[in-house]
């Protein structure tokens, strides 16, 4: 697969750098559907696994030196505070960012920090599942459960 095609797929997976830090993505459409059809716990596992697979692909694509100019262009479209955090942060300081906006911004920060290898991949997978527990399980699952209870009364 050519690098341009891989970058296009990466942009589709997480269009955050293009559309803003919190775009409407497949995750925000698929999550409530899964919770309503298969339940909270299976949805958390499914979304964590999906995010882990996609984030590892995203990591591989933007780690390629040929992708640097496109990655810099994406980052230039983010809010200034977010750009600064990506460029001057440390891995420890950036990991909490996974909880708020997901593991994809962490990939960008790893790119700037030149953090690679199995340790980076393991943190990205862990971040995917932690983010899924928080957003799919607690936020979406809790919200949908509350809404279902209110509507049933």
C-alpha positions in Angstrom: 0.0 0.0 0.0 1.4 3.4 -0.9 2.2 5.9 1.8 -0.3 8.4 0.4 -3.1 5.8 0.6 -2.0 4.8 4.1 -2.1 8.5 5.2 -5.6 8.8 3.7 -6.8 5.7 5.6 -5.2 7.1 8.8 -7.0 10.4 8.3 -10.3 8.5 7.9 -9.6 6.5 11.1 -9.1 9.5 13.2 -10.0 12.8 11.4 -9.3 14.8 14.6 -6.4 16.7 13.2 -8.5 17.6 10.2 -11.9 18.4 11.7 -10.9 19.4 15.2 -10.0 17.5 18.4 -13.4 15.9 19.0 -15.0 15.1 15.6 -18.0 12.9 15.1 -16.4 9.6 14.2 -17.4 6.0 13.7 -16.7 5.5 17.5 -19.5 8.0 18.4 -21.9 6.3 16.1 -21.0 2.7 16.7 -20.7 2.9 20.5 -24.4 3.7 21.4 -25.5 1.1 18.8 -23.4 -1.6 20.3 -24.5 -0.8 23.9 -28.1 -1.0 22.9 -27.7 -4.2 20.9 -25.1 -6.3 22.8 -24.8 -4.6 26.2 -22.2 -2.5 27.9 -19.4 -5.0 28.7 -19.3 -6.6 25.2 -19.4 -3.1 23.7 -16.5 -2.0 25.9 -14.4 -5.0 24.8 -15.4 -4.6 21.1 -14.6 -0.8 21.1 -11.4 -1.3 23.0 -10.2 -3.9 20.5 -11.3 -1.9 17.5 -9.6 1.2 18.8 -6.4 -0.8 19.6 -6.2 -2.2 16.1 -6.8 1.1 14.4 -4.5 3.0 16.7 -1.6 0.6 16.0 -2.2 1.1 12.2 -2.3 4.9 12.8 0.9 4.6 14.8 2.7 2.7 12.1 1.6 5.1 9.3 2.6 8.3 11.1 5.9 6.8 12.3 7.1 6.6 8.7 9.5 9.5 8.0 7.6 10.1 4.7 4.6 11.1 6.8 6.2 13.9 8.8 5.0 16.8 6.7 1.4 15.5 6.6 1.5 14.9 10.4 2.8 18.5 10.9 0.0 19.8 8.8 -2.6 17.9 10.8 -1.1 19.1 14.1 -1.1 22.8 12.8 -4.9 22.5 12.6 -5.3 21.6 16.2 -5.9 24.3 18.9 -2.7 26.0 20.0 -2.8 24.6 23.6 -3.1 21.1 22.2 -0.2 21.6 19.8 2.0 22.8 22.6 1.1 19.8 24.8 2.0 17.5 21.9 5.3 19.1 21.2 6.7 19.8 24.7 4.9 17.2 26.8 6.4 14.1 28.4 5.0 10.6 28.0 3.8 10.7 31.6 2.1 14.0 31.2 0.5 13.1 27.9 -0.9 9.7 28.9 -3.9 11.3 30.8 -4.8 13.0 27.5 -5.9 9.5 26.4 -8.7 9.6 28.9 -10.2 12.8 27.6 -9.7 12.6 23.8 -8.6 9.0 23.1 -5.4 7.2 22.1 -5.0 8.8 18.7 -3.6 12.1 20.1 -1.2 10.0 22.1 0.1 8.5 18.8 0.8 12.1 17.6 2.7 12.9 20.8 4.7 9.7 20.5 5.7 10.8 17.0 7.0 14.1 18.4 8.8 12.4 21.3 10.2 9.8 19.0 8.8 7.1 21.2 8.7 3.8 19.3 8.7 0.1 19.6 6.8 -2.5 21.7 6.6 -0.2 24.7 4.8 2.5 22.7 2.5 -0.1 21.1 1.7 -1.6 24.5 0.8 1.8 25.9 -1.4 2.6 22.9 -3.3 -0.7 23.3 -3.6 -0.1 27.1 -4.8 3.4 26.4 -7.4 2.1 23.9 -8.9 -0.1 26.5 -8.8 2.4 29.3 -10.4 5.0 27.0 -13.1 2.4 26.1 -13.8 1.6 29.7 -14.2 5.3 30.5 -16.2 6.5 27.4 -18.0 3.4 26.2 -18.6 1.8 29.6 -19.0 4.6 32.0 -20.1 7.7 30.0 -22.1 6.1 27.1 -23.2 3.0 29.0 -24.1 4.9 32.1 -25.9 7.6 30.1 -27.9 5.1 28.0 -28.8 3.1 31.1 -30.1 6.2 32.9 -32.0 7.3 29.8 -33.6 3.8 29.4 -34.6 3.8 33.1 -36.2 7.3 32.8 -38.1 6.3 29.6 -39.4 3.1 31.1 -41.0 4.9 34.1 
